[in-house]
Amino acid sequence: MKRILLALALALGLPSAAFAQCNGVFPSATVCGNPAGPANIPHALPLSSFALAPGGSSGQIQTNNGAGGLGAMPAMNGDATLNTTTGALTLNTVPPAKGGTGANNSTNAAGDVLASNGTNGNFVHTALVSLLNTACTAAPSLCTTVLGYTNVAWYGTANNAVVLSTGTASITSGTKNLTVTAAAFTSADVGKSMWIPHAGPAGAGYSTTITTFTDAIHVVVNDNASTTITAQALGQAAADMMVYGTDDTAAINAAFAGTPAFGTLYLAPTPFAFPVRGYLIKQSGATGRSLLLTNPINITGGGNGSMLVTDPSMGSTILNIHVLVSGVTWKGITWQGFGLGTDTNFTNFPRFGTNGIWFDATSAGPGGFTGVTWQNLSLGESPSGSYSFLLDGVGTQGNRIDNNFIVGGVSLSATADSNQITRNRLLGVSNFGIRVDTPTAGGFEFSGNSTTLAAGFCILNGSSITLSKNFFEEQTASGTYAHNAQMDIGCSSGQAMSAVSVYGNIITAGLSNANNIKVDANVGFTWIYANETATRVAANASITNANATTYCGPNQIITASPHLTGTAPVLWGVAAC
């Protein structure tokens, strides 16, 4: 009987016992276990009973829900949008931060910057640059002290000179109405000075002022034309270009005076587009110059965009930049990165006035200039043929003219020891080339220059002189030149000179200059070797020598003319010079 009852109990209890112990058939979407509470027999439960059950809807990416379980990844929007079903990531276009009243900051002034307003990453505009310029214009010396440099803009420069060399100009004699086909006049041009070529007395140019803006190619000027010009072509030649802009002469002179000794003056590049060229300079009052500097300051610009544009009204009589010593040392001063003239893209790069930069230690007391570097400057050539760069004065020594673009002549006069002219591009068609006067001094070096000069190179005196690794090509031009050789050693001065090394040069001349290399009788102990020379006129010599102490080593002479004329030199290990 007991066996029958036991069998019956097992038979009747099998489903519940099997279910309680996770045996048998389970309903859909259930699992077996004991998710919470005290220990117990495992039993079938829905998935949601467990903490690690998936969250969200079907297909969503799972993340930690922060409570030890799973949750659906929320939608992500902003810089990118993540599709939480497909996993696709889409980069969004983020609108620029803005402030003020216009979308995308459109109503704010050029030069404004954006600053956080402190809430939710929003930004507002601030005219930081203009505020700084306003403050520094009001107190430039204070800004110089705080910022450590001086900006010419703080002294009121406009930096808006325009040089027009294309299109045509028309104006009728006795009238003031001007048409310029390549101009882009605006109402802001009213009050600017203007040079109109060929419309002045006897067909010369004349200086006037813009008084009325009509449209982009028409303005009214203050003074009547004296000569009628009709569709007069504007060009790159000095006589054919039109120049207009705000006269920055007084402002730059004020900046010169306001920059402390050994401070730095910054000539900011023009922020405008072609054809704006830079800072217009003219004659300063009744003086014979434009700019005057009497204290040692560094000047730096932004390259070709920092151009001091010489006004054609200066003709061939006004000195551009006059620098006078004042008994203060100039050691360590550097001028770099600016131009003087009109436009370096022009074929001849005209510059109006007489001399370009004159460092003058001859008329302002003792001291000279020592340890000054001029580099990365661009200097144009004056129609008057005056030197573009002059360095003068007893005691002027240890200076470097290095890596510049100079059209026109360079002169060192009455200078002392160890001055250098190196790695420059030197051009010019005037009757002045490179003239070096270093009486009783030594150590002058002229090396690594590329020259295309009509007048050539002339050194009058000195000792221990190095002329090496230069490329000389005589510029084709008519006229009488100051030197009778492309490299004239002695320059017919008759002054004492010795220990000159001439090597590694390539010289192509012999057009107007009679010779390539000439050594005068007063030049003792000259070494000429490892040069390559060629004359363009068969009758001219590659080397003309007048001193018995000239030593001639191996040179490559490419010419049909006489290799050597004059006094026979001492042959230095070769059968012929």
GUDRENNU-581941 format. One line per field, with one value per residue (C-alpha): x, y, z. Coordinates in nm, 2 decimals. Example, Ala and Ser with C-alpha at 12.3 -4.5 7.8 and 13.67 -1.06 7.14 Angstrom:
BEGIN
X: c(1.23  1.37)
Y: c(-0.45  -0.11)
Z: c(0.78  0.71)
REM end
This chain:
BEGIN
X: c(0.00  0.29  0.44  0.12  0.08  0.44  0.41  0.09  0.25  0.54  0.31  0.08  0.37  0.59  0.49  0.52  0.84  0.99  0.88  1.02  1.35  1.37  1.30  1.06  0.89  0.93  0.71  0.84  1.09  1.17  1.49  1.57  1.71  1.66  1.73  1.67  1.58  1.70  1.83  1.56  1.50  1.56  1.25  1.14  1.14  1.09  1.41  1.31  1.36  1.74  1.95  2.14  1.83  1.87  1.71  1.54  1.38  1.48  1.81  1.95  2.31  2.35  2.54  2.59  2.27  2.46  2.29  2.49  2.26  2.21  2.03  1.98  2.24  2.07  2.06  2.37  2.35  2.58  2.91  2.80  2.48  2.49  2.21  2.18  2.00  2.23  2.54  2.60  2.79  2.70  2.92  2.70  2.77  2.84  2.74  3.01  2.99  2.84  2.75  2.62  2.30  2.37  2.38  2.73  2.87  2.80  2.73  3.05  3.37  3.67  3.93  3.69  3.75  3.51  3.51  3.31  3.01  3.04  2.72  2.68  2.97  2.81  3.03  3.01  3.22  3.47  3.67  3.99  4.22  4.06  4.04  4.41  4.49  4.27  4.44  4.79  4.71  4.61  4.92  5.18  5.47  5.28  5.20  5.57  5.66  5.40  5.42  5.79  5.76  5.62  5.38  5.37  4.99  4.98  5.11  4.84  4.97  4.71  4.91  4.69  4.92  4.81  5.05  4.87  5.07  4.80  4.50  4.48  4.42  4.24  4.20  4.16  4.38  4.21  3.98  3.97  3.77  3.99  3.92  4.13  4.02  4.21  4.12  3.89  3.81  3.58  3.45  3.73  3.98  3.86  4.13  4.42  4.71  4.75  5.02  4.89  5.16  5.20  4.92  5.13  5.32  5.50  5.37  5.53  5.34  5.18  5.07  4.71  4.44  4.12  3.83  3.52  3.44  3.21  3.24  3.50  3.69  3.60  3.71  3.75  4.09  4.17  4.40  4.35  4.56  4.81  4.83  4.55  4.60  4.36  4.37  4.73  4.88  5.00  5.30  5.59  5.84  5.89  5.73  5.42  5.29  5.01  5.03  4.77  4.72  4.74  5.07  5.23  5.55  5.48  5.33  5.64  5.87  5.68  5.71  6.09  6.11  5.88  6.06  6.31  6.68  6.73  6.36  6.18  5.96  5.71  5.61  5.30  5.23  4.94  4.61  4.47  4.46  4.62  4.69  4.75  5.12  5.19  5.30  5.32  5.61  5.68  5.91  5.90  5.83  6.10  6.38  6.56  6.45  6.14  6.23  6.49  6.62  6.87  6.85  6.94  6.63  6.55  6.30  6.12  5.85  5.64  5.83  5.72  5.39  5.57  5.66  5.75  5.61  5.80  5.58  5.68  5.66  6.00  6.15  6.53  6.61  6.47  6.66  6.42  6.56  6.84  7.00  7.24  7.46  7.43  7.73  7.52  7.64  7.44  7.58  7.33  7.07  6.89  6.68  6.49  6.18  6.06  6.08  6.15  6.03  5.71  5.66  5.92  5.72  5.79  6.07  6.29  6.15  6.15  6.21  6.16  6.40  6.78  6.95  6.73  6.88  7.18  7.35  7.54  7.83  8.00  7.77  7.65  7.95  8.18  8.10  8.02  7.79  7.92  7.77  7.45  7.28  7.06  6.89  6.59  6.53  6.40  6.53  6.43  6.64  6.61  6.57  6.85  7.10  7.17  7.29  7.01  7.21  7.49  7.70  7.94  8.18  8.50  8.45  8.18  8.29  8.17  7.85  7.67  7.46  7.32  7.06  6.89  6.73  6.88  6.82  7.05  7.40  7.56  7.83  8.05  8.25  8.53  8.44  8.66  8.74  8.54  8.23  8.06  7.84  7.72  7.45  7.26  7.08  7.22  7.09  7.08  7.12  7.24  7.60  7.66  7.73  7.90  8.16  8.37  8.60  8.78  9.09  9.36  9.11  9.11  8.89  8.63  8.44  8.22  8.11  7.82  7.64  7.45  7.50  7.35  7.50  7.58  7.85  8.02  8.21  8.48  8.70  8.93  9.15  9.21  9.38  9.30  9.01  8.81  8.61  8.48  8.21  8.01  7.83  7.88  7.68  7.71  7.37  7.31  7.27  7.40  7.59  7.92  7.98  8.18  8.41  8.61  8.58  8.31  8.55  8.77  9.04  9.19  8.93  9.20  9.21  9.59  9.54  9.73  9.58  9.71  9.64  9.34  9.20  8.99  8.86  8.56  8.39  8.20  8.22  8.05  8.11  8.30  8.02  8.04  8.29  8.62  8.73  8.62  8.89  9.12  9.41  9.56  9.93  9.87  9.73  10.00  9.98  9.66  9.57  9.35  9.26  8.97  8.76  8.56  8.55  8.40  8.39  8.11  8.33  8.63  8.86  8.82  9.03  8.93  9.21  9.39  9.68  9.91  10.10  10.40  10.30  9.97  9.97  9.76  9.66  9.44  9.14  8.89  8.89  8.61  8.67  8.81  8.98  9.32  9.32  9.55  9.67  9.91  10.18  10.26  10.16  10.34  10.22  10.11  10.17  10.03  10.18  9.93  9.69)
Y: c(0.00  0.24  0.18  0.26  0.59  0.69  0.62  0.82  1.11  1.12  1.09  1.37  1.61  1.57  1.88  2.12  1.96  1.97  2.34  2.44  2.28  2.42  2.08  2.02  2.28  2.66  2.94  3.18  3.45  3.30  3.19  2.97  3.11  3.29  3.66  3.79  3.71  3.41  3.09  2.89  2.64  2.79  2.85  3.00  3.38  3.65  3.82  4.15  4.00  4.01  4.34  4.28  4.26  4.47  4.82  5.03  4.90  4.63  4.70  4.97  4.97  4.88  5.09  5.08  5.22  5.33  5.08  4.77  4.70  4.77  5.06  5.19  5.44  5.78  5.98  6.20  6.53  6.83  6.81  6.46  6.25  5.88  5.66  5.42  5.16  5.14  5.27  5.53  5.84  6.17  6.48  6.79  7.15  7.35  7.71  7.96  8.11  8.45  8.76  9.10  9.15  8.97  8.60  8.46  8.79  8.95  9.30  9.34  9.52  9.37  9.27  9.18  8.87  8.64  8.59  8.36  8.52  8.27  8.08  7.75  7.81  8.11  8.39  8.76  8.98  9.23  9.49  9.39  9.49  9.83  9.89  9.82  10.05  10.32  10.30  10.29  10.58  10.78  10.67  10.52  10.55  10.36  10.08  10.07  10.02  9.75  9.56  9.60  9.74  10.04  10.03  10.31  10.28  10.42  10.75  10.78  10.61  10.53  10.27  10.32  10.44  10.32  10.28  10.25  10.13  9.98  10.13  10.49  10.84  11.13  11.49  11.81  12.11  12.38  12.12  11.90  11.60  11.29  10.95  10.65  10.32  10.09  10.27  10.15  10.49  10.51  10.79  10.72  10.86  11.21  11.42  11.20  11.35  11.24  11.25  11.26  11.19  11.39  11.64  11.91  12.20  12.10  11.75  11.67  11.52  11.73  11.69  11.76  11.63  11.43  11.65  11.47  11.10  11.04  10.67  10.39  10.55  10.92  11.17  11.55  11.69  12.02  12.16  12.21  12.01  12.21  11.96  11.76  11.38  11.15  10.78  10.83  10.49  10.43  10.22  10.10  10.36  10.64  10.90  10.69  10.58  10.74  10.75  10.85  10.81  10.96  11.13  10.92  11.12  11.32  11.01  10.80  11.07  11.09  10.71  10.74  11.00  10.81  10.48  10.46  10.39  10.02  9.96  9.81  9.99  9.78  9.87  9.65  9.52  9.67  9.49  9.59  9.42  9.52  9.79  9.93  9.93  10.08  10.40  10.72  10.94  11.29  11.58  11.68  12.05  12.27  12.01  11.83  11.49  11.29  11.09  11.17  10.94  11.03  10.75  10.39  10.18  9.85  9.86  9.55  9.50  9.22  9.19  9.33  9.44  9.68  9.93  10.30  10.43  10.73  11.00  11.12  11.48  11.42  11.40  11.36  11.61  11.48  11.23  10.95  10.84  11.03  10.87  11.08  10.95  11.12  10.98  10.67  10.33  10.14  9.80  9.52  9.73  9.56  9.69  9.42  9.32  9.64  9.82  10.17  10.27  10.19  9.82  9.54  9.37  9.65  9.59  9.87  9.92  10.30  10.50  10.88  11.13  11.12  10.88  10.61  10.53  10.74  10.64  10.96  10.98  11.27  11.56  11.49  11.43  11.14  10.78  10.62  10.32  9.99  9.65  9.73  9.48  9.56  9.25  9.15  9.51  9.61  9.94  10.09  10.30  10.67  10.83  11.07  10.78  10.85  10.57  10.37  10.29  10.49  10.41  10.69  10.81  10.75  10.49  10.31  9.94  9.59  9.64  9.39  9.46  9.11  8.94  9.25  9.33  9.66  9.84  10.13  10.19  10.11  10.34  10.30  10.62  10.69  10.38  10.18  9.81  9.49  9.60  9.34  9.33  8.97  8.76  9.05  9.09  9.41  9.57  9.90  10.09  10.42  10.55  10.44  10.09  9.97  10.21  10.12  10.37  10.23  10.45  10.29  10.03  9.65  9.35  9.46  9.17  9.16  8.80  8.59  8.87  8.85  9.17  9.30  9.65  9.89  10.07  9.77  9.75  10.00  9.99  10.28  10.18  9.96  9.64  9.27  9.28  8.98  8.98  8.63  8.40  8.68  8.67  8.99  9.06  9.40  9.55  9.66  10.04  10.34  10.62  10.70  10.50  10.58  10.28  10.14  9.78  9.56  9.49  9.79  9.75  10.08  10.28  10.52  10.67  10.65  10.57  10.30  9.96  9.61  9.24  9.19  8.84  8.80  8.44  8.23  8.50  8.47  8.79  8.87  9.23  9.43  9.64  9.99  9.89  9.82  9.53  9.26  9.29  9.59  9.63  9.97  10.05  10.16  9.82  9.59  9.22  9.12  8.75  8.67  8.30  8.05  8.31  8.27  8.57  8.65  8.98  9.07  9.29  9.13  9.43  9.44  9.24  9.00  9.12  9.45  9.48  9.77  9.63  9.39  9.24  9.10  8.72  8.54  8.18  7.95  8.13  8.03  8.29  8.26  8.53  8.60  8.92  8.94  8.75  9.00  9.35  9.58  9.48  9.11  8.96  8.70  8.36  8.15  7.79  7.83  7.89  8.17  8.38)
Z: c(0.00  0.09  -0.24  -0.42  -0.23  -0.30  -0.66  -0.67  -0.50  -0.74  -1.03  -0.91  -0.80  -1.10  -1.29  -0.99  -0.87  -1.22  -1.26  -0.93  -1.00  -1.36  -1.53  -1.80  -2.03  -1.97  -2.08  -2.35  -2.24  -1.91  -1.74  -1.45  -1.13  -0.80  -0.86  -0.51  -0.15  0.06  -0.09  -0.26  -0.52  -0.87  -1.07  -1.40  -1.41  -1.68  -1.81  -1.65  -1.31  -1.35  -1.32  -1.64  -1.85  -2.17  -2.15  -2.41  -2.73  -2.97  -3.15  -2.92  -2.81  -2.44  -2.18  -1.81  -1.65  -1.34  -1.11  -1.21  -1.50  -1.87  -2.03  -2.38  -2.51  -2.53  -2.86  -2.91  -3.09  -3.12  -3.31  -3.43  -3.42  -3.34  -3.46  -3.17  -3.37  -3.67  -3.51  -3.79  -3.69  -3.87  -3.83  -3.80  -3.92  -3.61  -3.65  -3.56  -3.21  -3.24  -3.05  -3.11  -3.31  -3.63  -3.72  -3.73  -3.59  -3.93  -3.79  -3.60  -3.71  -3.88  -3.63  -3.35  -3.16  -2.97  -2.60  -2.38  -2.20  -1.92  -2.00  -2.19  -2.42  -2.58  -2.71  -2.76  -2.98  -2.85  -3.05  -2.87  -3.16  -3.22  -2.84  -2.81  -3.10  -2.96  -2.62  -2.77  -3.00  -2.69  -2.49  -2.73  -2.49  -2.22  -2.47  -2.57  -2.21  -2.15  -2.48  -2.54  -2.90  -3.09  -3.37  -3.63  -3.63  -3.28  -3.42  -3.68  -4.00  -4.26  -4.45  -4.76  -5.04  -5.39  -5.68  -6.02  -6.31  -6.53  -6.72  -6.84  -6.70  -6.86  -6.75  -6.95  -6.90  -6.69  -6.53  -6.22  -6.33  -6.35  -6.50  -6.42  -6.58  -6.34  -6.02  -5.75  -5.58  -5.28  -5.07  -4.82  -5.08  -5.04  -4.88  -5.00  -5.19  -5.55  -5.81  -6.17  -6.43  -6.75  -6.66  -6.50  -6.66  -6.98  -6.96  -6.62  -6.34  -6.07  -5.71  -5.59  -5.35  -5.41  -5.31  -5.45  -5.50  -5.80  -5.87  -5.88  -6.17  -6.14  -5.89  -5.87  -5.76  -5.60  -5.87  -6.24  -6.48  -6.69  -6.97  -7.13  -7.12  -7.29  -7.22  -7.10  -7.03  -6.68  -6.64  -6.43  -6.54  -6.29  -6.52  -6.59  -6.25  -6.05  -5.67  -5.41  -5.04  -4.70  -4.62  -4.34  -4.32  -4.00  -3.83  -3.90  -3.79  -3.47  -3.43  -3.49  -3.21  -2.98  -2.99  -2.71  -2.78  -2.85  -2.88  -3.18  -3.42  -3.61  -3.97  -4.00  -4.35  -4.54  -4.47  -4.80  -5.13  -5.46  -5.57  -5.22  -5.14  -4.80  -4.62  -4.83  -4.75  -4.89  -4.82  -4.46  -4.44  -4.59  -4.52  -4.79  -4.66  -4.57  -4.26  -3.99  -3.72  -3.45  -3.20  -3.23  -3.28  -3.44  -3.73  -3.84  -4.10  -4.25  -4.58  -4.91  -4.76  -4.53  -4.81  -4.76  -5.08  -5.20  -5.35  -5.70  -5.58  -5.42  -5.77  -5.76  -5.48  -5.15  -4.93  -4.82  -4.48  -4.31  -4.00  -3.79  -3.51  -3.17  -2.98  -2.88  -2.97  -3.24  -3.16  -3.21  -3.40  -3.69  -3.97  -4.15  -4.35  -4.52  -4.85  -4.98  -5.32  -5.50  -5.59  -5.61  -5.88  -6.12  -6.37  -6.25  -5.90  -5.91  -5.59  -5.59  -5.43  -5.41  -5.17  -5.02  -4.67  -4.56  -4.23  -4.19  -3.94  -4.12  -4.03  -3.68  -3.45  -3.37  -3.30  -3.63  -3.67  -3.52  -3.53  -3.73  -3.95  -4.25  -4.38  -4.60  -4.72  -5.06  -5.19  -5.53  -5.77  -5.80  -6.14  -6.04  -6.02  -5.65  -5.42  -5.27  -4.96  -4.80  -4.50  -4.41  -4.14  -3.96  -3.69  -3.88  -3.86  -3.81  -4.00  -4.22  -4.53  -4.58  -4.79  -4.93  -5.26  -5.37  -5.70  -5.73  -5.59  -5.26  -5.11  -4.81  -4.76  -4.52  -4.32  -4.08  -4.03  -4.10  -4.29  -4.50  -4.81  -4.84  -5.01  -5.17  -5.50  -5.64  -5.96  -6.13  -6.46  -6.31  -6.33  -5.98  -5.88  -5.56  -5.43  -5.12  -4.95  -4.64  -4.59  -4.38  -4.27  -4.32  -4.33  -4.59  -4.75  -5.06  -5.10  -5.22  -5.40  -5.73  -5.92  -6.24  -6.25  -6.52  -6.33  -6.16  -5.84  -5.72  -5.42  -5.36  -5.07  -4.77  -4.69  -4.62  -4.86  -4.98  -5.30  -5.34  -5.48  -5.64  -5.97  -6.18  -6.49  -6.66  -6.71  -7.07  -7.07  -7.25  -7.09  -6.92  -6.60  -6.29  -6.32  -6.61  -6.50  -6.36  -6.07  -6.04  -5.77  -5.70  -5.90  -6.02  -5.68  -5.64  -5.27  -5.08  -5.10  -5.03  -4.97  -5.19  -5.26  -5.57  -5.61  -5.70  -5.89  -6.22  -6.42  -6.75  -6.86  -7.12  -7.27  -7.14  -6.88  -7.06  -6.85  -6.62  -6.35  -6.33  -6.08  -6.04  -5.99  -5.63  -5.53  -5.38  -5.33  -5.51  -5.56  -5.86  -5.89  -5.95  -6.13  -6.45  -6.68  -7.02  -7.20  -7.44  -7.66  -7.83  -7.79  -7.41  -7.17  -6.90  -6.67  -6.68  -6.44  -6.35  -6.06  -6.05  -5.72  -5.86  -5.83  -6.09  -6.04  -6.25  -6.39  -6.65  -6.93  -7.18  -7.43  -7.77  -7.65  -7.48  -7.16  -6.99  -7.07  -6.89  -6.65  -6.64  -6.30  -6.11  -6.23  -5.94  -6.03  -6.38  -6.73  -6.80  -6.59)
REM end
